[in-house]
Amino acid sequence: MKRIANGEIVPYIFHMSWTKNKDNKIKYFKQMGEWYVGDQCIQQTQDYILGKGVHEAGELVSACCLAEPNIGMFL
């Protein structure tokens, strides 16, 4: 909170309740360069992505989260 108050970071929230379904939300985020999830993880369960069993904290993040946006262009 101190960093926000000092202007060091500027958080934002973007809510898309107006889209028809999840596919449209993902498409829109990709078009806007705001989608940071690898395609292999889209609409998959943790067990599917990592396999069943006990996992270390952060494994899902390293398996799915991207440093650069996953940009897509759609018609």
Helices and strands as residue ranges (DSSP letters): H 2-5, H 22-31, G 39-41, H 46-50, H 59-64
